[in-house]
């Protein structure tokens, strides 16, 4: 059962990030846009069961919850703390353990062996994902088809207007300058 270390606001006014003292996953991201998507995931399902929840994203020692427009944080935060504290933590591994992410397409893209995707992932890991994670979000590569890179924002970034404008343009510019000037980046 993880203890909540901190609760942080995100740039998305309808999302908060819970910082945990123990991990609920090791390096795998889990993103759920609907209660139906979360039916097989005990952590996300319990959070959706609180009500007034639009999406759940978690990885490592972070859980990001997006609420409905009508819900008030003062009312929903105490209710959210209950299932988050009750979530199972993951056992420490020796580095050889692995877990499956709920983002199958992203895993396929990362495991494709395409050197351009590996280079893009390295760039995102170094320069983009840490900042998104600090705001309660994440970004996965869905696929690279020709010169079109499809990405998916998760967590607080999934519905944040700035992720679809400034951040997307910055990512595309970085990739064009450092990897391939022909690549167009679109969010799906």
N, C-alpha and C positions, 0 to 999 in steps of 0.2 A: 504494500500500500504506500504510494508515494505521498510525501508531504509536500505541500505547496510552499515554495520558497518566496515567491513574489507573484504579483499580478500586475501586468503592464498594459498600458494603453497602446494602441497601434495607430498608424495614420488613418486607418479605416475606423470611423467612429462606432461602427456596429460590431467591431471585433476586439477581443482582448486576448492577451497571451498569458497563460499560466506557466510560470517557471517552476519546475519540480526538482526535488532533491535527489530523486532516483529516476532512472530512465524507464519509459514505457515502450521503447523500441531502441534498437541499436543501429542507427544509420539508415533505417528504412522510413520512408514517409508514407503516411496513411491519410488519405483525403476522402471525405464523404460530403457530398452535396445535398443529399436527401436522407431522411430517416430510413427509407427503403434500402438505400445503398449500405447502410450501417447494420443491417439485420444480423450479419454473421460476425460482427466485430463487437465484443463485449464492452470495450471502452467507449467507442463512438455511440453504440446503441444506448448505453446508460446516460450519456450526455444528452442525446436527442430526447430521451424519455423525460427530461426535466421540463421540456416544453419551451416555446419561444426561441428555438435554436434553428438556424438556417443552414449552417455547415460546421463541420468539425475537421480539424487537421492536427495530426500529431506526429512527432518524431523525437527520438532521444529523450531529452528532459524538458520538452515543450509541448503544450497543448493549446491550440488556438481555437476559440469558439466565436462564431458569428451569430449574433442575435437578430431577431426581427426588428423592423423599424419601430414598432409600437412598444416593445419591451423596454423597461428601465433597468440599467445596470444595478442600481441599488437593490432592486427586487430579485434579479436573476442570479447575481454573483453568489450569494449564500447557498442557493439551490444547486448551482453548478459545482461548488466546492465538494459536495457530498459524493457524487460519483467519481470525481477526479481523485479524491483521497482514497476511494475504494478500489481504484484501478490496480490491476496486477502489474508489478514491476517485472522487468525482464532480468534474468540471471546474467551475471557477468560471464563473458566468454573469453577464451584465450586468443581471440582474433580469428579463429577458424570457423566459428559459428556463423550461420547466415539465417536470414529471415526473408520472407517474401514481402514485397511492397504491394500495396493495393493498386498501384499504378502500373498495370501490365505493359502498356505501350511504352512507357518510359524505360522500363527494364529492358524490353526488346531493343529499343533504340540504343541504350547504353551498352548492351551486350552484342551489338551488331558487328563489332569488329571494324567498323568504318573509321579510318584514322581521322577523318574530318570531324566526326561526332566526338571522338575522344578528345581532340584538340579543343572543340567548343566546350565540352564538359569541363575540361581543365580550366579554361578561361572563366566559365561561370562559377566554378568552385572557388577560384582565387579572388574574383573581382565583383561578383554579383550576389551569389547565394548567401554569403555571410551577412550582408546588409539586409536582404529580404528576411532571413531568419531572425535578425535582431528586431524586426518589425512584426514577427509572428507569421511570416509567410515562407514560401518556397517556390521553386521553379523547376519543372521537369521538361526534358526534351521528349516530345512525342514522336517525331520522325523528321528526317531530312529527305525530301523528295526533290531531286534536281537541285535547284538553287533556292528552294523554299524550306525554311526551318520552321517547324510547328512546335510551339512551346505551350505549356499549361502552367498558369499561376495557381498556387494552392494556399490554403490558410487565409490570413488576412488580406493577402494580395489578390486572391481570387475575385473579389468584387470591389476592389479599391480602384477608383477612377485613375489615380496616378500610375498604376501599373500598366494600364492600357494606353497611356500617352507617353509621358516622359521616360519612364523606365524602359518601355518597349523600344522606343527610339534610341535610347542610350545603349541598350544591348545590341541592337542592329548595327549601330555605328561602330561599336567596339569590335564586333565580329567582322564587319567589312574592312576595318582598318588593319586588324591583326591576323585575320585568317583567310577571308575570301571576299573580295569587293562585290561579287555577284549575289551574295546571299541576302535574301529577303526574310525577315522574321515576322511571323504572325502568331498571335495568341489564339488558342482554340479552347 
